[in-house]
Amino acid sequence: MKITDIDKRRAIKRLPEFKKAYARHNKLRTEDKITQFKIDFLKKWGYEFEAILHADDVAKYRQDTPTIEAVERITDAPYSYTYKGEEKTPSRLFGDCLYLKVTLKGKTETQLVEDFKRTIKPYWDLLEANSSKERNRKTDITAGIWAIYDLNLKTNKNMSETTRQWFKVSGNPVPLSKNDGFNEKLFKQIKKAVSNANDIINAVRGEYDLK
């Protein structure tokens, strides 16, 4: 299983071993003891303590540094472009614009537009897919396995209750042909998300030889 660095850190954060270390850290009262704790933590985990503690925040707010900002306005027209360079206009950051950050690297505007079209295609496909509520939920699942994993723990690992809370539905999972509960596909998506998180955690436990 290929695991990204940020998912590895987010998995470590959810290990009982880290939670114990975090509780121990909170009891330290002197700078010397805190410094030694952080040195020992780095030796054991290969990460600084703060890198694990703030892993969820890093995943949420991480951004790439732009050189040229290309904007596609999502309208009925196939494509419309605006090039903003380093300029940032907060009032233009929301609404019906999708902002991508690309590097010119000596290319002409025509070449940049062609590159932009190729770059935007998967995002455009995603936007079209998100017009379907069901597909939009699948995208949320992909992006939120750790939030779903945490919610599942809060519901005592009850997949049906986790599904009800995550999707804000009622009843129990039923086939699409019935209407006395929620679509069982939603239940399967939650189950898959929790399974993916558990697979990452187990892989990380294996890497650190944790029982």
N, C-alpha and C positions, 0 to 999 in steps of 0.2 A: 504494500500500500504506500503510495506517494503522499506524504503529508507536508503541507506548507509550514514554514517556520512559525507563522502567527497561529495556526491551528495547534501546533505542538505546544506553544506557550499557553494557549487557552485551555488545552487539555491538562497541562501541569497544574494550572490554577485550580482545577476541579478535583485534583487528587487529594485524598485524605492526608497524605504526607505533607502536601503544601499547606493545607488548612492547619495542621498541627504546628508547622513552622511559622505560619502567620500569627497564630495565637502566642507562640513563644516570643516572637519579635515584639508583639504588643506589650509584653510584660517587662521588657528591658528598659532600664532607666538611665543608664550611663552611655555616653558616646563611645567609650572604649568597647563596651559589650555589644552595642549595636554594630560598630565597625567590624568586630570579630565575627558576629553573626553573618553579616553580609559577605565576608571573605569565605566563610565556611559554606554558605549557600552557593556562591559562585563555583566553588570547587566541586560541589556535589552535583549541581544541575547544569552547569555550563552557561548559566544566564545570571545576570544581576537580579537581585530580589525585585526591584522596581519593574524590570522587564516582564516579569510574570504577573506581578500585582496589577499592572495597568494594561495587560494584554488586550482586554476587551475594549478599552478606550482607544488604544492604538488602532485596532481593527476598524473601529467605527469612524475615526477621524483622520486616518492616514490619507494623504494627498500627494500627488506627484507635482514637481516643480515645473511650470510651463515656460516655454520661450515664446511661442505664438499660440494664441487661443483661437480656435476655429469654432464657429457657432453654426448649428443647423437649426433654422426655424421650422418647426413642424407644422406645415400647412397642407393645403390640398395640392400645392405645387410639388413636383418631385424633390427638388432640392433648392435651398436658398442659403447663401453663405455670407457671413460677416467676419472680417478679420480684425481682432482687437489688439493684437500684439501683447504687450505687458499691461495694458490698461485694464482696470477692473472696475466695472460699474455694478455696484450691489443691486440696484433696482432691476438690472437685466439678468440677474442670476436665477430668477424664478419665472414661472409662467410656462409658455409653450416653447421654450428654448432648451435644446440639449447642448451642453458645452463639452467639447473635446479639446485636449491640449496636445499639440503636435509641434514638431521641430522643422523649420524650413530647410536647413542644411543646403543652402545655395540653389534650391529648386525654384523654378518659375511658378507664378501663381497658377497657371494651367496644370502643371505637374502636381502642385500641392492639392488642387481640387480633385484630381484623379486619385491621388493617394487618400484623400479624405473620403471619397466615395467608397473605396475599398475598406477603409477603416470603419466607416459608419454602418456598413451593411449588417453586421451581426447585431448592432444596437437597434437598427431600424427593424430587423426581424423580431427582436425582443419586444419592441414597442407594439408591433402588430399583434404579437402573441398575447401581450398584456391587455389587449382589448377584450379578451375573454377572461372573465372573472376566475374561472377554474385555473387557467394557465398562470394568471397573475399570482394566485395562491401558491402554485408550484414554485414560482420564482422566489416568493417569500420563504418557502421551505428551504430552498437551496442556500439562501443568504442567512438563515436564522437557526441553524442546527443547534448552536449553543444556547440560544434563548429558549428553544423548544426543550432541549435537554434539561435546563434549569427548571422550566415550568413543570416538566414531567416529574422531577424530584419533589417539587412542592405539592404535586397531586398524588404523592406516594406511589409513583410509577404506574398510575392508572391511565392507560392510553386513551380510553374513551373520554375521561374527564379532561385530560390534556387537550384532546381534539376539540372538545366543547369550548374550553376557555380560549384556545388559540384562534379558532375560526369563529368564535361567538355564535355557536349553533346549539341546538337542543336535541334531546332524544339520544338514540343509540345508532351505531353504524348499520345501514341497510343498503341493499342493492339499489342502483340508480332507478330501477323500475318502480320502486315503492316510494311512498311519501310520508311514512309515519316515523321518520327519523332523519338523520343526516347521511349524505352520500358516503358510503364505505370507503371511497377513494380518498377522502380527507383523512380518515383513520389510518389508512395505509401510508399516506404521506408523512403523518406524524410518527408512525412506527419506524419508517425508513430513516427519518431525520434522527431519531433517538439512537437507532442502530448505527448510523454513520458516526455519531458522536462517540458511542461506546467503542466502536472499532478503532477510532483514533486514540482514545484513552488506553485501550488494551495494548495497542502498538507502542505507545509511549511507555507504558509500564514495562513492557518487554525490553525496550531499549535501555531502561535504567535498571533492569533486573529486579523489579519490585514484585513481591509475592502478592 
